[in-house]
Amino acid sequence: MSARTHTSTRTPAAGVDTRLPWWALALPVAAFVALFLLIADPGQAHAAAGSGDPAVGRFLESLQHTLSR
């Protein structure tokens, strides 16, 4: 005995808005542009060699020494 399959032909409810809000597109675009500008202009990034807390340097050296064992 075969069972009948019920196929639903539902129509979308009236008054349902399926459009995205403006910020759903604007925020990802703004984030992409900001990250792209950071990558595209590496001349603004300057290394701060020697300027900083010497304790940070000692910590990084001890961390490297510990990890290399």
PDB file with one MODEL, atoms N, CA, C and O in Angstrom:
MODEL        1
ATOM      1  N   MET A   1       0.831  -1.155   0.000  1.00  0.00           N
ATOM      2  CA  MET A   1       0.000   0.000   0.000  1.00  0.00           C
ATOM      3  C   MET A   1       0.894   1.241   0.000  1.00  0.00           C
ATOM      4  O   MET A   1       1.759   1.383   0.864  1.00  0.00           O
ATOM      5  N   SER A   2       0.698   2.093  -0.916  1.00  0.00           N
ATOM      6  CA  SER A   2       1.524   3.287  -1.014  1.00  0.00           C
ATOM      7  C   SER A   2       0.850   4.452  -0.303  1.00  0.00           C
ATOM      8  O   SER A   2      -0.372   4.598  -0.325  1.00  0.00           O
ATOM      9  N   ALA A   3       1.678   5.272   0.323  1.00  0.00           N
ATOM     10  CA  ALA A   3       1.156   6.434   1.041  1.00  0.00           C
ATOM     11  C   ALA A   3       1.188   7.638   0.121  1.00  0.00           C
ATOM     12  O   ALA A   3       2.110   7.804  -0.678  1.00  0.00           O
ATOM     13  N   ARG A   4       0.185   8.463   0.239  1.00  0.00           N
ATOM     14  CA  ARG A   4       0.130   9.686  -0.569  1.00  0.00           C
ATOM     15  C   ARG A   4       1.044  10.742   0.032  1.00  0.00           C
ATOM     16  O   ARG A   4       1.073  10.938   1.247  1.00  0.00           O
ATOM     17  N   THR A   5       1.770  11.399  -0.810  1.00  0.00           N
ATOM     18  CA  THR A   5       2.630  12.483  -0.339  1.00  0.00           C
ATOM     19  C   THR A   5       1.889  13.793  -0.505  1.00  0.00           C
ATOM     20  O   THR A   5       1.258  14.037  -1.533  1.00  0.00           O
ATOM     21  N   HIS A   6       1.969  14.608   0.482  1.00  0.00           N
ATOM     22  CA  HIS A   6       1.283  15.891   0.461  1.00  0.00           C
ATOM     23  C   HIS A   6       2.279  16.949   0.007  1.00  0.00           C
ATOM     24  O   HIS A   6       3.287  17.180   0.676  1.00  0.00           O
ATOM     25  N   THR A   7       2.013  17.575  -1.092  1.00  0.00           N
ATOM     26  CA  THR A   7       2.876  18.647  -1.574  1.00  0.00           C
ATOM     27  C   THR A   7       2.245  19.974  -1.191  1.00  0.00           C
ATOM     28  O   THR A   7       1.079  20.246  -1.479  1.00  0.00           O
ATOM     29  N   SER A   8       3.046  20.777  -0.539  1.00  0.00           N
ATOM     30  CA  SER A   8       2.553  22.061  -0.064  1.00  0.00           C
ATOM     31  C   SER A   8       2.818  23.129  -1.109  1.00  0.00           C
ATOM     32  O   SER A   8       3.926  23.238  -1.633  1.00  0.00           O
ATOM     33  N   THR A   9       1.823  23.893  -1.401  1.00  0.00           N
ATOM     34  CA  THR A   9       1.966  25.021  -2.320  1.00  0.00           C
ATOM     35  C   THR A   9       1.654  26.288  -1.553  1.00  0.00           C
ATOM     36  O   THR A   9       0.684  26.987  -1.847  1.00  0.00           O
ATOM     37  N   ARG A  10       2.486  26.575  -0.569  1.00  0.00           N
ATOM     38  CA  ARG A  10       2.260  27.752   0.267  1.00  0.00           C
ATOM     39  C   ARG A  10       2.743  28.993  -0.459  1.00  0.00           C
ATOM     40  O   ARG A  10       3.771  28.975  -1.136  1.00  0.00           O
ATOM     41  N   THR A  11       2.010  30.039  -0.313  1.00  0.00           N
ATOM     42  CA  THR A  11       2.404  31.331  -0.861  1.00  0.00           C
ATOM     43  C   THR A  11       2.946  32.174   0.279  1.00  0.00           C
ATOM     44  O   THR A  11       2.530  32.001   1.424  1.00  0.00           O
ATOM     45  N   PRO A  12       3.856  33.073  -0.010  1.00  0.00           N
ATOM     46  CA  PRO A  12       4.408  33.914   1.049  1.00  0.00           C
ATOM     47  C   PRO A  12       3.303  34.740   1.708  1.00  0.00           C
ATOM     48  O   PRO A  12       2.361  35.182   1.051  1.00  0.00           O
ATOM     49  N   ALA A  13       3.440  34.933   2.999  1.00  0.00           N
ATOM     50  CA  ALA A  13       2.444  35.710   3.729  1.00  0.00           C
ATOM     51  C   ALA A  13       2.469  37.156   3.257  1.00  0.00           C
ATOM     52  O   ALA A  13       3.526  37.706   2.945  1.00  0.00           O
ATOM     53  N   ALA A  14       1.320  37.744   3.211  1.00  0.00           N
ATOM     54  CA  ALA A  14       1.218  39.134   2.774  1.00  0.00           C
ATOM     55  C   ALA A  14       1.856  40.047   3.812  1.00  0.00           C
ATOM     56  O   ALA A  14       1.680  39.850   5.014  1.00  0.00           O
ATOM     57  N   GLY A  15       2.590  41.037   3.349  1.00  0.00           N
ATOM     58  CA  GLY A  15       3.203  42.006   4.235  1.00  0.00           C
ATOM     59  C   GLY A  15       4.578  41.612   4.748  1.00  0.00           C
ATOM     60  O   GLY A  15       5.134  42.326   5.582  1.00  0.00           O
ATOM     61  N   VAL A  16       5.147  40.513   4.289  1.00  0.00           N
ATOM     62  CA  VAL A  16       6.469  40.105   4.733  1.00  0.00           C
ATOM     63  C   VAL A  16       7.505  40.791   3.845  1.00  0.00           C
ATOM     64  O   VAL A  16       7.481  40.655   2.622  1.00  0.00           O
ATOM     65  N   ASP A  17       8.408  41.523   4.477  1.00  0.00           N
ATOM     66  CA  ASP A  17       9.439  42.259   3.740  1.00  0.00           C
ATOM     67  C   ASP A  17      10.730  41.447   3.770  1.00  0.00           C
ATOM     68  O   ASP A  17      11.283  41.202   4.842  1.00  0.00           O
ATOM     69  N   THR A  18      11.209  41.030   2.611  1.00  0.00           N
ATOM     70  CA  THR A  18      12.411  40.210   2.541  1.00  0.00           C
ATOM     71  C   THR A  18      13.644  41.020   2.162  1.00  0.00           C
ATOM     72  O   THR A  18      14.706  40.441   1.933  1.00  0.00           O
ATOM     73  N   ARG A  19      13.531  42.337   2.090  1.00  0.00           N
ATOM     74  CA  ARG A  19      14.684  43.165   1.761  1.00  0.00           C
ATOM     75  C   ARG A  19      15.573  43.347   2.979  1.00  0.00           C
ATOM     76  O   ARG A  19      15.095  43.348   4.114  1.00  0.00           O
ATOM     77  N   LEU A  20      16.874  43.501   2.738  1.00  0.00           N
ATOM     78  CA  LEU A  20      17.831  43.727   3.822  1.00  0.00           C
ATOM     79  C   LEU A  20      17.836  45.199   4.204  1.00  0.00           C
ATOM     80  O   LEU A  20      17.567  46.059   3.365  1.00  0.00           O
ATOM     81  N   PRO A  21      18.140  45.498   5.466  1.00  0.00           N
ATOM     82  CA  PRO A  21      18.300  46.901   5.844  1.00  0.00           C
ATOM     83  C   PRO A  21      19.582  47.462   5.229  1.00  0.00           C
ATOM     84  O   PRO A  21      20.447  46.703   4.790  1.00  0.00           O
ATOM     85  N   TRP A  22      19.703  48.784   5.197  1.00  0.00           N
ATOM     86  CA  TRP A  22      20.831  49.427   4.525  1.00  0.00           C
ATOM     87  C   TRP A  22      22.161  49.045   5.164  1.00  0.00           C
ATOM     88  O   TRP A  22      23.169  48.912   4.469  1.00  0.00           O
ATOM     89  N   TRP A  23      22.167  48.869   6.477  1.00  0.00           N
ATOM     90  CA  TRP A  23      23.423  48.597   7.169  1.00  0.00           C
ATOM     91  C   TRP A  23      23.915  47.170   6.978  1.00  0.00           C
ATOM     92  O   TRP A  23      25.083  46.879   7.236  1.00  0.00           O
ATOM     93  N   ALA A  24      23.042  46.278   6.532  1.00  0.00           N
ATOM     94  CA  ALA A  24      23.458  44.898   6.308  1.00  0.00           C
ATOM     95  C   ALA A  24      24.440  44.806   5.142  1.00  0.00           C
ATOM     96  O   ALA A  24      25.199  43.841   5.053  1.00  0.00           O
ATOM     97  N   LEU A  25      24.436  45.767   4.271  1.00  0.00           N
ATOM     98  CA  LEU A  25      25.409  45.824   3.179  1.00  0.00           C
ATOM     99  C   LEU A  25      26.498  46.851   3.461  1.00  0.00           C
ATOM    100  O   LEU A  25      27.657  46.643   3.101  1.00  0.00           O
ATOM    101  N   ALA A  26      26.134  47.963   4.104  1.00  0.00           N
ATOM    102  CA  ALA A  26      27.092  49.048   4.327  1.00  0.00           C
ATOM    103  C   ALA A  26      28.192  48.662   5.315  1.00  0.00           C
ATOM    104  O   ALA A  26      29.351  49.017   5.100  1.00  0.00           O
ATOM    105  N   LEU A  27      27.866  47.956   6.377  1.00  0.00           N
ATOM    106  CA  LEU A  27      28.885  47.610   7.373  1.00  0.00           C
ATOM    107  C   LEU A  27      29.946  46.650   6.840  1.00  0.00           C
ATOM    108  O   LEU A  27      31.130  46.898   7.067  1.00  0.00           O
ATOM    109  N   PRO A  28      29.593  45.577   6.150  1.00  0.00           N
ATOM    110  CA  PRO A  28      30.648  44.725   5.594  1.00  0.00           C
ATOM    111  C   PRO A  28      31.491  45.444   4.537  1.00  0.00           C
ATOM    112  O   PRO A  28      32.694  45.204   4.434  1.00  0.00           O
ATOM    113  N   VAL A  29      30.870  46.311   3.764  1.00  0.00           N
ATOM    114  CA  VAL A  29      31.630  47.067   2.757  1.00  0.00           C
ATOM    115  C   VAL A  29      32.605  48.013   3.445  1.00  0.00           C
ATOM    116  O   VAL A  29      33.756  48.129   3.022  1.00  0.00           O
ATOM    117  N   ALA A  30      32.160  48.688   4.497  1.00  0.00           N
ATOM    118  CA  ALA A  30      33.045  49.606   5.224  1.00  0.00           C
ATOM    119  C   ALA A  30      34.200  48.853   5.872  1.00  0.00           C
ATOM    120  O   ALA A  30      35.333  49.335   5.861  1.00  0.00           O
ATOM    121  N   ALA A  31      33.933  47.685   6.432  1.00  0.00           N
ATOM    122  CA  ALA A  31      34.994  46.890   7.037  1.00  0.00           C
ATOM    123  C   ALA A  31      35.990  46.420   5.983  1.00  0.00           C
ATOM    124  O   ALA A  31      37.198  46.439   6.215  1.00  0.00           O
ATOM    125  N   PHE A  32      35.488  45.999   4.829  1.00  0.00           N
ATOM    126  CA  PHE A  32      36.383  45.555   3.758  1.00  0.00           C
ATOM    127  C   PHE A  32      37.262  46.701   3.282  1.00  0.00           C
ATOM    128  O   PHE A  32      38.464  46.523   3.084  1.00  0.00           O
ATOM    129  N   VAL A  33      36.675  47.866   3.099  1.00  0.00           N
ATOM    130  CA  VAL A  33      37.448  49.023   2.631  1.00  0.00           C
ATOM    131  C   VAL A  33      38.512  49.404   3.650  1.00  0.00           C
ATOM    132  O   VAL A  33      39.644  49.708   3.275  1.00  0.00           O
ATOM    133  N   ALA A  34      38.163  49.391   4.941  1.00  0.00           N
ATOM    134  CA  ALA A  34      39.136  49.745   5.975  1.00  0.00           C
ATOM    135  C   ALA A  34      40.299  48.754   5.990  1.00  0.00           C
ATOM    136  O   ALA A  34      41.459  49.161   6.058  1.00  0.00           O
ATOM    137  N   LEU A  35      39.998  47.465   5.928  1.00  0.00           N
ATOM    138  CA  LEU A  35      41.072  46.468   5.919  1.00  0.00           C
ATOM    139  C   LEU A  35      41.902  46.547   4.643  1.00  0.00           C
ATOM    140  O   LEU A  35      43.119  46.371   4.680  1.00  0.00           O
ATOM    141  N   PHE A  36      41.251  46.810   3.525  1.00  0.00           N
ATOM    142  CA  PHE A  36      41.983  46.940   2.270  1.00  0.00           C
ATOM    143  C   PHE A  36      42.942  48.126   2.325  1.00  0.00           C
ATOM    144  O   PHE A  36      44.073  48.028   1.850  1.00  0.00           O
ATOM    145  N   LEU A  37      42.503  49.237   2.895  1.00  0.00           N
ATOM    146  CA  LEU A  37      43.380  50.398   3.002  1.00  0.00           C
ATOM    147  C   LEU A  37      44.560  50.131   3.924  1.00  0.00           C
ATOM    148  O   LEU A  37      45.658  50.633   3.683  1.00  0.00           O
ATOM    149  N   LEU A  38      44.353  49.355   4.963  1.00  0.00           N
ATOM    150  CA  LEU A  38      45.470  49.006   5.848  1.00  0.00           C
ATOM    151  C   LEU A  38      46.486  48.130   5.128  1.00  0.00           C
ATOM    152  O   LEU A  38      47.689  48.264   5.352  1.00  0.00           O
ATOM    153  N   ILE A  39      46.020  47.251   4.279  1.00  0.00           N
ATOM    154  CA  ILE A  39      46.922  46.360   3.556  1.00  0.00           C
ATOM    155  C   ILE A  39      47.591  47.084   2.394  1.00  0.00           C
ATOM    156  O   ILE A  39      48.768  46.855   2.113  1.00  0.00           O
ATOM    157  N   ALA A  40      46.853  47.950   1.722  1.00  0.00           N
ATOM    158  CA  ALA A  40      47.353  48.593   0.513  1.00  0.00           C
ATOM    159  C   ALA A  40      48.399  49.662   0.797  1.00  0.00           C
ATOM    160  O   ALA A  40      49.190  49.986  -0.089  1.00  0.00           O
ATOM    161  N   ASP A  41      48.429  50.218   1.998  1.00  0.00           N
ATOM    162  CA  ASP A  41      49.366  51.298   2.291  1.00  0.00           C
ATOM    163  C   ASP A  41      50.277  50.902   3.448  1.00  0.00           C
ATOM    164  O   ASP A  41      50.143  51.430   4.552  1.00  0.00           O
ATOM    165  N   PRO A  42      51.210  49.969   3.200  1.00  0.00           N
ATOM    166  CA  PRO A  42      52.081  49.534   4.296  1.00  0.00           C
ATOM    167  C   PRO A  42      53.148  50.563   4.655  1.00  0.00           C
ATOM    168  O   PRO A  42      53.861  50.378   5.642  1.00  0.00           O
ATOM    169  N   GLY A  43      53.279  51.632   3.891  1.00  0.00           N
ATOM    170  CA  GLY A  43      54.272  52.655   4.189  1.00  0.00           C
ATOM    171  C   GLY A  43      53.973  53.399   5.478  1.00  0.00           C
ATOM    172  O   GLY A  43      54.870  54.012   6.056  1.00  0.00           O
ATOM    173  N   GLN A  44      52.750  53.359   5.932  1.00  0.00           N
ATOM    174  CA  GLN A  44      52.379  54.042   7.167  1.00  0.00           C
ATOM    175  C   GLN A  44      52.763  53.242   8.405  1.00  0.00           C
ATOM    176  O   GLN A  44      52.795  53.785   9.509  1.00  0.00           O
ATOM    177  N   ALA A  45      53.048  51.978   8.231  1.00  0.00           N
ATOM    178  CA  ALA A  45      53.408  51.141   9.373  1.00  0.00           C
ATOM    179  C   ALA A  45      54.912  51.213   9.590  1.00  0.00           C
ATOM    180  O   ALA A  45      55.692  50.836   8.716  1.00  0.00           O
ATOM    181  N   HIS A  46      55.309  51.694  10.745  1.00  0.00           N
ATOM    182  CA  HIS A  46      56.726  51.823  11.063  1.00  0.00           C
ATOM    183  C   HIS A  46      57.037  50.914  12.242  1.00  0.00           C
ATOM    184  O   HIS A  46      56.294  50.856  13.221  1.00  0.00           O
ATOM    185  N   ALA A  47      58.143  50.215  12.124  1.00  0.00           N
ATOM    186  CA  ALA A  47      58.559  49.340  13.214  1.00  0.00           C
ATOM    187  C   ALA A  47      59.149  50.191  14.334  1.00  0.00           C
ATOM    188  O   ALA A  47      59.887  51.143  14.078  1.00  0.00           O
ATOM    189  N   ALA A  48      58.829  49.852  15.536  1.00  0.00           N
ATOM    190  CA  ALA A  48      59.335  50.593  16.687  1.00  0.00           C
ATOM    191  C   ALA A  48      60.444  49.795  17.346  1.00  0.00           C
ATOM    192  O   ALA A  48      60.309  49.350  18.486  1.00  0.00           O
ATOM    193  N   ALA A  49      61.538  49.617  16.626  1.00  0.00           N
ATOM    194  CA  ALA A  49      62.656  48.840  17.153  1.00  0.00           C
ATOM    195  C   ALA A  49      63.384  49.652  18.213  1.00  0.00           C
ATOM    196  O   ALA A  49      63.792  50.791  17.987  1.00  0.00           O
ATOM    197  N   GLY A  50      63.529  49.041  19.353  1.00  0.00           N
ATOM    198  CA  GLY A  50      64.273  49.698  20.409  1.00  0.00           C
ATOM    199  C   GLY A  50      63.457  50.668  21.235  1.00  0.00           C
ATOM    200  O   GLY A  50      63.869  51.019  22.341  1.00  0.00           O
ATOM    201  N   SER A  51      62.342  51.104  20.751  1.00  0.00           N
ATOM    202  CA  SER A  51      61.533  52.028  21.539  1.00  0.00           C
ATOM    203  C   SER A  51      60.397  51.258  22.182  1.00  0.00           C
ATOM    204  O   SER A  51      59.472  50.805  21.508  1.00  0.00           O
ATOM    205  N   GLY A  52      60.478  51.125  23.435  1.00  0.00           N
ATOM    206  CA  GLY A  52      59.452  50.381  24.147  1.00  0.00           C
ATOM    207  C   GLY A  52      59.983  49.930  25.482  1.00  0.00           C
ATOM    208  O   GLY A  52      61.097  50.275  25.876  1.00  0.00           O
ATOM    209  N   ASP A  53      59.194  49.176  26.157  1.00  0.00           N
ATOM    210  CA  ASP A  53      59.557  48.692  27.470  1.00  0.00           C
ATOM    211  C   ASP A  53      60.554  47.548  27.324  1.00  0.00           C
ATOM    212  O   ASP A  53      60.258  46.572  26.634  1.00  0.00           O
ATOM    213  N   PRO A  54      61.737  47.637  27.959  1.00  0.00           N
ATOM    214  CA  PRO A  54      62.701  46.545  27.847  1.00  0.00           C
ATOM    215  C   PRO A  54      62.192  45.257  28.496  1.00  0.00           C
ATOM    216  O   PRO A  54      62.663  44.169  28.165  1.00  0.00           O
ATOM    217  N   ALA A  55      61.241  45.375  29.410  1.00  0.00           N
ATOM    218  CA  ALA A  55      60.686  44.178  30.038  1.00  0.00           C
ATOM    219  C   ALA A  55      59.935  43.330  29.016  1.00  0.00           C
ATOM    220  O   ALA A  55      59.925  42.103  29.108  1.00  0.00           O
ATOM    221  N   VAL A  56      59.315  43.980  28.052  1.00  0.00           N
ATOM    222  CA  VAL A  56      58.604  43.240  27.009  1.00  0.00           C
ATOM    223  C   VAL A  56      59.596  42.446  26.174  1.00  0.00           C
ATOM    224  O   VAL A  56      59.339  41.293  25.826  1.00  0.00           O
ATOM    225  N   GLY A  57      60.717  43.053  25.854  1.00  0.00           N
ATOM    226  CA  GLY A  57      61.753  42.354  25.096  1.00  0.00           C
ATOM    227  C   GLY A  57      62.306  41.162  25.842  1.00  0.00           C
ATOM    228  O   GLY A  57      62.514  40.095  25.265  1.00  0.00           O
ATOM    229  N   ARG A  58      62.547  41.354  27.151  1.00  0.00           N
ATOM    230  CA  ARG A  58      63.040  40.235  27.956  1.00  0.00           C
ATOM    231  C   ARG A  58      62.006  39.122  28.039  1.00  0.00           C
ATOM    232  O   ARG A  58      62.346  37.940  27.991  1.00  0.00           O
ATOM    233  N   PHE A  59      60.742  39.511  28.163  1.00  0.00           N
ATOM    234  CA  PHE A  59      59.680  38.501  28.221  1.00  0.00           C
ATOM    235  C   PHE A  59      59.609  37.710  26.921  1.00  0.00           C
ATOM    236  O   PHE A  59      59.480  36.486  26.942  1.00  0.00           O
ATOM    237  N   LEU A  60      59.694  38.406  25.790  1.00  0.00           N
ATOM    238  CA  LEU A  60      59.638  37.711  24.499  1.00  0.00           C
ATOM    239  C   LEU A  60      60.839  36.800  24.300  1.00  0.00           C
ATOM    240  O   LEU A  60      60.705  35.708  23.748  1.00  0.00           O
ATOM    241  N   GLU A  61      62.017  37.242  24.748  1.00  0.00           N
ATOM    242  CA  GLU A  61      63.203  36.397  24.645  1.00  0.00           C
ATOM    243  C   GLU A  61      63.075  35.150  25.515  1.00  0.00           C
ATOM    244  O   GLU A  61      63.435  34.054  25.088  1.00  0.00           O
ATOM    245  N   SER A  62      62.564  35.315  26.729  1.00  0.00           N
ATOM    246  CA  SER A  62      62.396  34.147  27.595  1.00  0.00           C
ATOM    247  C   SER A  62      61.312  33.216  27.055  1.00  0.00           C
ATOM    248  O   SER A  62      61.419  31.997  27.192  1.00  0.00           O
ATOM    249  N   LEU A  63      60.281  33.776  26.449  1.00  0.00           N
ATOM    250  CA  LEU A  63      59.249  32.959  25.835  1.00  0.00           C
ATOM    251  C   LEU A  63      59.820  32.166  24.666  1.00  0.00           C
ATOM    252  O   LEU A  63      59.530  30.979  24.514  1.00  0.00           O
ATOM    253  N   GLN A  64      60.626  32.817  23.849  1.00  0.00           N
ATOM    254  CA  GLN A  64      61.248  32.132  22.719  1.00  0.00           C
ATOM    255  C   GLN A  64      62.198  31.032  23.214  1.00  0.00           C
ATOM    256  O   GLN A  64      62.241  29.938  22.651  1.00  0.00           O
ATOM    257  N   HIS A  65      62.950  31.335  24.263  1.00  0.00           N
ATOM    258  CA  HIS A  65      63.871  30.345  24.820  1.00  0.00           C
ATOM    259  C   HIS A  65      63.116  29.148  25.376  1.00  0.00           C
ATOM    260  O   HIS A  65      63.536  28.005  25.197  1.00  0.00           O
ATOM    261  N   THR A  66      62.005  29.408  26.048  1.00  0.00           N
ATOM    262  CA  THR A  66      61.194  28.317  26.622  1.00  0.00           C
ATOM    263  C   THR A  66      60.575  27.462  25.522  1.00  0.00           C
ATOM    264  O   THR A  66      60.534  26.237  25.635  1.00  0.00           O
ATOM    265  N   LEU A  67      60.105  28.091  24.479  1.00  0.00           N
ATOM    266  CA  LEU A  67      59.466  27.332  23.394  1.00  0.00           C
ATOM    267  C   LEU A  67      60.476  26.565  22.534  1.00  0.00           C
ATOM    268  O   LEU A  67      60.115  25.577  21.894  1.00  0.00           O
ATOM    269  N   SER A  68      61.723  27.007  22.514  1.00  0.00           N
ATOM    270  CA  SER A  68      62.721  26.339  21.682  1.00  0.00           C
ATOM    271  C   SER A  68      63.306  25.090  22.342  1.00  0.00           C
ATOM    272  O   SER A  68      63.998  24.318  21.678  1.00  0.00           O
ATOM    273  N   ARG A  69      63.048  24.877  23.618  1.00  0.00           N
ATOM    274  CA  ARG A  69      63.569  23.707  24.326  1.00  0.00           C
ATOM    275  C   ARG A  69      62.940  22.437  23.840  1.00  0.00           C
ATOM    276  O   ARG A  69      63.269  21.358  24.333  1.00  0.00           O
TER     277      ARG A  69
ENDMDL
END
